[in-house]
Amino acid sequence: MLIGLLPSAALADAGGPGQLHSTAFHVLPAGTAIAVRPLDDSPVNLDLRKVFIEALRARQRGLAADEGAVVLEFQSEIQGIKSGREPLYGRGVTTNRETRLRLNMWSNTEDSLLAGRAPGSELRGSVRYVLRATLDDRRGGRRLWQGQAIYDRPTADDLATLKAMVSPLIDALGRSVRAGGFTIDGAAATD
C-alpha cells in the first residue's frame, strides 16, 4: 500500500511547523463516493492524486470514477521564502551640507566589494508548501468542504513533503478545523 511507504504527518491540537485550516459547509453523507481531480496536470499533482486516492481508501471512503457527483479538487504550490540579510558593503552618513560614504573594499570578517559576503551571512532559503482542496457536490452545485495545509521548512524533498501533507488534510475532510498544527515525520522531515 502506498500510504505505508510515505512519511507520516501527525495532526496536533496546536503548534507544529504545519498549519491546517478547513471549513465544512454541509454534511457529507456517509458512503458518498468521491472522485479526485487535480486542478492542473503537473507531474507533482498527478502523483498527489494517487496519494489522495490511497488516503481515501485507507479511511474507507468510497471512490467514484472521474467527474463523479462529489469531486475533491486540489492544487499544490511551492513558495520560496528568503531569510537572512541583504549584503552591506558600506555605510553612509548624510548631514545638511554633505554626504559621506564609506565603502568596504576588502574584509575577511564583513561584507566587502572584493571579497563578497562575510562567512555565515549568506541568504538562506526556506520553502512554504501549500496544499488546497475543495469538495464540491456537482449535482447540487454547492461546496461541501474546503481545506488548506501549509508547511514551512528549509528546502527539502518537495514531492515527499506534499505527499505527507495529504494525510492531515484528508483527516479533516468533512470537518471544520480552525487552526490545527501538524508535523511531518520520516523521510520528508530530514532537513
VONUKOL-985017 format. One record per residue (C-alpha): x, y, z; residue in one letter. Coordinates in steps of 0.25 Angstrom, whole numbers, plus 5000, padded with zeros to 4 digits. Example, Ala and Ser with C-alpha at 12.3 -4.5 7.8 and 13.67 -1.06 7.14 Angstrom:
<recs>
<rec><east>5049</east><north>4982</north><up>5031</up><residu>A</residu></rec>
<rec><east>5055</east><north>4996</north><up>5029</up><residu>S</residu></rec>
</recs>
This chain:
<recs>
<rec><east>5000</east><north>5000</north><up>5000</up><residu>M</residu></rec>
<rec><east>5005</east><north>5014</north><up>4996</up><residu>L</residu></rec>
<rec><east>5001</east><north>5021</north><up>5009</up><residu>I</residu></rec>
<rec><east>5010</east><north>5012</north><up>5018</up><residu>G</residu></rec>
<rec><east>5023</east><north>5016</north><up>5010</up><residu>L</residu></rec>
<rec><east>5020</east><north>5031</north><up>5011</up><residu>L</residu></rec>
<rec><east>5025</east><north>5039</north><up>5023</up><residu>P</residu></rec>
<rec><east>5014</east><north>5041</north><up>5033</up><residu>S</residu></rec>
<rec><east>5008</east><north>5054</north><up>5038</up><residu>A</residu></rec>
<rec><east>5002</east><north>5055</north><up>5052</up><residu>A</residu></rec>
<rec><east>4991</east><north>5065</north><up>5054</up><residu>L</residu></rec>
<rec><east>4992</east><north>5072</north><up>5067</up><residu>A</residu></rec>
<rec><east>4983</east><north>5082</north><up>5075</up><residu>D</residu></rec>
<rec><east>4993</east><north>5093</north><up>5074</up><residu>A</residu></rec>
<rec><east>5007</east><north>5097</north><up>5069</up><residu>G</residu></rec>
<rec><east>5016</east><north>5090</north><up>5059</up><residu>G</residu></rec>
<rec><east>5022</east><north>5095</north><up>5046</up><residu>P</residu></rec>
<rec><east>5010</east><north>5091</north><up>5038</up><residu>G</residu></rec>
<rec><east>4997</east><north>5098</north><up>5039</up><residu>Q</residu></rec>
<rec><east>4983</east><north>5093</north><up>5035</up><residu>L</residu></rec>
<rec><east>4970</east><north>5100</north><up>5033</up><residu>H</residu></rec>
<rec><east>4957</east><north>5095</north><up>5028</up><residu>S</residu></rec>
<rec><east>4943</east><north>5098</north><up>5027</up><residu>T</residu></rec>
<rec><east>4931</east><north>5089</north><up>5026</up><residu>A</residu></rec>
<rec><east>4919</east><north>5096</north><up>5019</up><residu>F</residu></rec>
<rec><east>4910</east><north>5084</north><up>5018</up><residu>H</residu></rec>
<rec><east>4910</east><north>5070</north><up>5024</up><residu>V</residu></rec>
<rec><east>4916</east><north>5059</north><up>5015</up><residu>L</residu></rec>
<rec><east>4906</east><north>5048</north><up>5015</up><residu>P</residu></rec>
<rec><east>4912</east><north>5034</north><up>5019</up><residu>A</residu></rec>
<rec><east>4916</east><north>5025</north><up>5008</up><residu>G</residu></rec>
<rec><east>4917</east><north>5037</north><up>4998</up><residu>T</residu></rec>
<rec><east>4926</east><north>5033</north><up>4986</up><residu>A</residu></rec>
<rec><east>4937</east><north>5043</north><up>4984</up><residu>I</residu></rec>
<rec><east>4945</east><north>5046</north><up>4971</up><residu>A</residu></rec>
<rec><east>4959</east><north>5052</north><up>4972</up><residu>V</residu></rec>
<rec><east>4963</east><north>5062</north><up>4962</up><residu>R</residu></rec>
<rec><east>4976</east><north>5072</north><up>4962</up><residu>P</residu></rec>
<rec><east>4973</east><north>5086</north><up>4957</up><residu>L</residu></rec>
<rec><east>4985</east><north>5084</north><up>4947</up><residu>D</residu></rec>
<rec><east>4992</east><north>5072</north><up>4941</up><residu>D</residu></rec>
<rec><east>5006</east><north>5075</north><up>4946</up><residu>S</residu></rec>
<rec><east>5015</east><north>5063</north><up>4949</up><residu>P</residu></rec>
<rec><east>5014</east><north>5066</north><up>4964</up><residu>V</residu></rec>
<rec><east>4999</east><north>5067</north><up>4964</up><residu>N</residu></rec>
<rec><east>4997</east><north>5055</north><up>4957</up><residu>L</residu></rec>
<rec><east>5006</east><north>5047</north><up>4967</up><residu>D</residu></rec>
<rec><east>4998</east><north>5054</north><up>4978</up><residu>L</residu></rec>
<rec><east>4985</east><north>5049</north><up>4972</up><residu>R</residu></rec>
<rec><east>4989</east><north>5035</north><up>4975</up><residu>K</residu></rec>
<rec><east>4993</east><north>5039</north><up>4989</up><residu>V</residu></rec>
<rec><east>4979</east><north>5045</north><up>4991</up><residu>F</residu></rec>
<rec><east>4972</east><north>5033</north><up>4986</up><residu>I</residu></rec>
<rec><east>4980</east><north>5023</north><up>4995</up><residu>E</residu></rec>
<rec><east>4978</east><north>5032</north><up>5007</up><residu>A</residu></rec>
<rec><east>4963</east><north>5032</north><up>5004</up><residu>L</residu></rec>
<rec><east>4963</east><north>5017</north><up>5002</up><residu>R</residu></rec>
<rec><east>4971</east><north>5015</north><up>5015</up><residu>A</residu></rec>
<rec><east>4960</east><north>5023</north><up>5022</up><residu>R</residu></rec>
<rec><east>4949</east><north>5014</north><up>5015</up><residu>Q</residu></rec>
<rec><east>4943</east><north>5026</north><up>5007</up><residu>R</residu></rec>
<rec><east>4936</east><north>5022</north><up>4994</up><residu>G</residu></rec>
<rec><east>4943</east><north>5025</north><up>4981</up><residu>L</residu></rec>
<rec><east>4936</east><north>5029</north><up>4969</up><residu>A</residu></rec>
<rec><east>4940</east><north>5030</north><up>4954</up><residu>A</residu></rec>
<rec><east>4946</east><north>5043</north><up>4949</up><residu>D</residu></rec>
<rec><east>4936</east><north>5054</north><up>4950</up><residu>E</residu></rec>
<rec><east>4926</east><north>5047</north><up>4959</up><residu>G</residu></rec>
<rec><east>4915</east><north>5055</north><up>4966</up><residu>A</residu></rec>
<rec><east>4924</east><north>5059</north><up>4978</up><residu>V</residu></rec>
<rec><east>4938</east><north>5063</north><up>4974</up><residu>V</residu></rec>
<rec><east>4950</east><north>5066</north><up>4982</up><residu>L</residu></rec>
<rec><east>4959</east><north>5076</north><up>4975</up><residu>E</residu></rec>
<rec><east>4973</east><north>5080</north><up>4979</up><residu>F</residu></rec>
<rec><east>4985</east><north>5089</north><up>4976</up><residu>Q</residu></rec>
<rec><east>4999</east><north>5089</north><up>4981</up><residu>S</residu></rec>
<rec><east>5008</east><north>5101</north><up>4982</up><residu>E</residu></rec>
<rec><east>5023</east><north>5103</north><up>4986</up><residu>I</residu></rec>
<rec><east>5027</east><north>5117</north><up>4990</up><residu>Q</residu></rec>
<rec><east>5041</east><north>5121</north><up>4993</up><residu>G</residu></rec>
<rec><east>5044</east><north>5129</north><up>5005</up><residu>I</residu></rec>
<rec><east>5057</east><north>5137</north><up>5007</up><residu>K</residu></rec>
<rec><east>5063</east><north>5139</north><up>5021</up><residu>S</residu></rec>
<rec><east>5076</east><north>5146</north><up>5025</up><residu>G</residu></rec>
<rec><east>5080</east><north>5160</north><up>5022</up><residu>R</residu></rec>
<rec><east>5084</east><north>5167</north><up>5009</up><residu>E</residu></rec>
<rec><east>5099</east><north>5170</north><up>5007</up><residu>P</residu></rec>
<rec><east>5104</east><north>5182</north><up>5014</up><residu>L</residu></rec>
<rec><east>5116</east><north>5187</north><up>5006</up><residu>Y</residu></rec>
<rec><east>5118</east><north>5201</north><up>5013</up><residu>G</residu></rec>
<rec><east>5111</east><north>5212</north><up>5021</up><residu>R</residu></rec>
<rec><east>5107</east><north>5226</north><up>5018</up><residu>G</residu></rec>
<rec><east>5105</east><north>5238</north><up>5027</up><residu>V</residu></rec>
<rec><east>5097</east><north>5249</north><up>5022</up><residu>T</residu></rec>
<rec><east>5096</east><north>5263</north><up>5028</up><residu>T</residu></rec>
<rec><east>5090</east><north>5276</north><up>5023</up><residu>N</residu></rec>
<rec><east>5103</east><north>5280</north><up>5016</up><residu>R</residu></rec>
<rec><east>5109</east><north>5267</north><up>5011</up><residu>E</residu></rec>
<rec><east>5109</east><north>5252</north><up>5009</up><residu>T</residu></rec>
<rec><east>5120</east><north>5243</north><up>5013</up><residu>R</residu></rec>
<rec><east>5121</east><north>5229</north><up>5008</up><residu>L</residu></rec>
<rec><east>5130</east><north>5219</north><up>5014</up><residu>R</residu></rec>
<rec><east>5131</east><north>5207</north><up>5005</up><residu>L</residu></rec>
<rec><east>5137</east><north>5194</north><up>5010</up><residu>N</residu></rec>
<rec><east>5146</east><north>5189</north><up>4999</up><residu>M</residu></rec>
<rec><east>5153</east><north>5177</north><up>5005</up><residu>W</residu></rec>
<rec><east>5150</east><north>5170</north><up>5018</up><residu>S</residu></rec>
<rec><east>5150</east><north>5155</north><up>5023</up><residu>N</residu></rec>
<rec><east>5141</east><north>5158</north><up>5034</up><residu>T</residu></rec>
<rec><east>5130</east><north>5167</north><up>5028</up><residu>E</residu></rec>
<rec><east>5123</east><north>5168</north><up>5014</up><residu>D</residu></rec>
<rec><east>5133</east><north>5175</north><up>5005</up><residu>S</residu></rec>
<rec><east>5132</east><north>5178</north><up>4990</up><residu>L</residu></rec>
<rec><east>5144</east><north>5170</north><up>4986</up><residu>L</residu></rec>
<rec><east>5143</east><north>5158</north><up>4996</up><residu>A</residu></rec>
<rec><east>5128</east><north>5157</north><up>4995</up><residu>G</residu></rec>
<rec><east>5119</east><north>5152</north><up>5006</up><residu>R</residu></rec>
<rec><east>5124</east><north>5150</north><up>5020</up><residu>A</residu></rec>
<rec><east>5125</east><north>5136</north><up>5025</up><residu>P</residu></rec>
<rec><east>5111</east><north>5132</north><up>5031</up><residu>G</residu></rec>
<rec><east>5103</east><north>5144</north><up>5025</up><residu>S</residu></rec>
<rec><east>5098</east><north>5136</north><up>5013</up><residu>E</residu></rec>
<rec><east>5084</east><north>5137</north><up>5009</up><residu>L</residu></rec>
<rec><east>5077</east><north>5124</north><up>5014</up><residu>R</residu></rec>
<rec><east>5065</east><north>5119</north><up>5007</up><residu>G</residu></rec>
<rec><east>5052</east><north>5113</north><up>5013</up><residu>S</residu></rec>
<rec><east>5041</east><north>5107</north><up>5006</up><residu>V</residu></rec>
<rec><east>5026</east><north>5108</north><up>5008</up><residu>R</residu></rec>
<rec><east>5018</east><north>5097</north><up>5003</up><residu>Y</residu></rec>
<rec><east>5003</east><north>5099</north><up>5001</up><residu>V</residu></rec>
<rec><east>4992</east><north>5089</north><up>4998</up><residu>L</residu></rec>
<rec><east>4978</east><north>5093</north><up>4996</up><residu>R</residu></rec>
<rec><east>4966</east><north>5084</north><up>4994</up><residu>A</residu></rec>
<rec><east>4951</east><north>5086</north><up>4992</up><residu>T</residu></rec>
<rec><east>4940</east><north>5076</north><up>4992</up><residu>L</residu></rec>
<rec><east>4928</east><north>5080</north><up>4983</up><residu>D</residu></rec>
<rec><east>4915</east><north>5073</north><up>4980</up><residu>D</residu></rec>
<rec><east>4913</east><north>5075</north><up>4965</up><residu>R</residu></rec>
<rec><east>4898</east><north>5071</north><up>4966</up><residu>R</residu></rec>
<rec><east>4894</east><north>5081</north><up>4976</up><residu>G</residu></rec>
<rec><east>4904</east><north>5091</north><up>4971</up><residu>G</residu></rec>
<rec><east>4909</east><north>5094</north><up>4985</up><residu>R</residu></rec>
<rec><east>4923</east><north>5094</north><up>4992</up><residu>R</residu></rec>
<rec><east>4922</east><north>5083</north><up>5003</up><residu>L</residu></rec>
<rec><east>4936</east><north>5086</north><up>5009</up><residu>W</residu></rec>
<rec><east>4949</east><north>5093</north><up>5007</up><residu>Q</residu></rec>
<rec><east>4963</east><north>5092</north><up>5014</up><residu>G</residu></rec>
<rec><east>4977</east><north>5096</north><up>5013</up><residu>Q</residu></rec>
<rec><east>4990</east><north>5091</north><up>5019</up><residu>A</residu></rec>
<rec><east>5003</east><north>5099</north><up>5019</up><residu>I</residu></rec>
<rec><east>5016</east><north>5094</north><up>5024</up><residu>Y</residu></rec>
<rec><east>5029</east><north>5103</north><up>5025</up><residu>D</residu></rec>
<rec><east>5042</east><north>5097</north><up>5025</up><residu>R</residu></rec>
<rec><east>5057</east><north>5098</north><up>5020</up><residu>P</residu></rec>
<rec><east>5058</east><north>5093</north><up>5006</up><residu>T</residu></rec>
<rec><east>5054</east><north>5078</north><up>5005</up><residu>A</residu></rec>
<rec><east>5049</east><north>5067</north><up>4996</up><residu>D</residu></rec>
<rec><east>5037</east><north>5075</north><up>4990</up><residu>D</residu></rec>
<rec><east>5029</east><north>5063</north><up>4986</up><residu>L</residu></rec>
<rec><east>5031</east><north>5055</north><up>4999</up><residu>A</residu></rec>
<rec><east>5027</east><north>5067</north><up>5007</up><residu>T</residu></rec>
<rec><east>5014</east><north>5070</north><up>4999</up><residu>L</residu></rec>
<rec><east>5010</east><north>5055</north><up>5000</up><residu>K</residu></rec>
<rec><east>5012</east><north>5055</north><up>5015</up><residu>A</residu></rec>
<rec><east>5002</east><north>5067</north><up>5015</up><residu>M</residu></rec>
<rec><east>4991</east><north>5059</north><up>5009</up><residu>V</residu></rec>
<rec><east>4988</east><north>5051</north><up>5021</up><residu>S</residu></rec>
<rec><east>4985</east><north>5062</north><up>5031</up><residu>P</residu></rec>
<rec><east>4976</east><north>5069</north><up>5020</up><residu>L</residu></rec>
<rec><east>4968</east><north>5056</north><up>5018</up><residu>I</residu></rec>
<rec><east>4967</east><north>5054</north><up>5033</up><residu>D</residu></rec>
<rec><east>4960</east><north>5068</north><up>5033</up><residu>A</residu></rec>
<rec><east>4951</east><north>5064</north><up>5021</up><residu>L</residu></rec>
<rec><east>4937</east><north>5068</north><up>5025</up><residu>G</residu></rec>
<rec><east>4940</east><north>5075</north><up>5038</up><residu>R</residu></rec>
<rec><east>4943</east><north>5089</north><up>5041</up><residu>S</residu></rec>
<rec><east>4957</east><north>5091</north><up>5047</up><residu>V</residu></rec>
<rec><east>4960</east><north>5105</north><up>5052</up><residu>R</residu></rec>
<rec><east>4975</east><north>5104</north><up>5053</up><residu>A</residu></rec>
<rec><east>4982</east><north>5091</north><up>5055</up><residu>G</residu></rec>
<rec><east>4997</east><north>5089</north><up>5055</up><residu>G</residu></rec>
<rec><east>5003</east><north>5077</north><up>5050</up><residu>F</residu></rec>
<rec><east>5017</east><north>5071</north><up>5048</up><residu>T</residu></rec>
<rec><east>5023</east><north>5062</north><up>5037</up><residu>I</residu></rec>
<rec><east>5031</east><north>5050</north><up>5042</up><residu>D</residu></rec>
<rec><east>5040</east><north>5041</north><up>5033</up><residu>G</residu></rec>
<rec><east>5048</east><north>5044</north><up>5020</up><residu>A</residu></rec>
<rec><east>5041</east><north>5057</north><up>5017</up><residu>A</residu></rec>
<rec><east>5045</east><north>5063</north><up>5031</up><residu>A</residu></rec>
<rec><east>5060</east><north>5062</north><up>5029</up><residu>T</residu></rec>
<rec><east>5066</east><north>5075</north><up>5026</up><residu>D</residu></rec>
</recs>
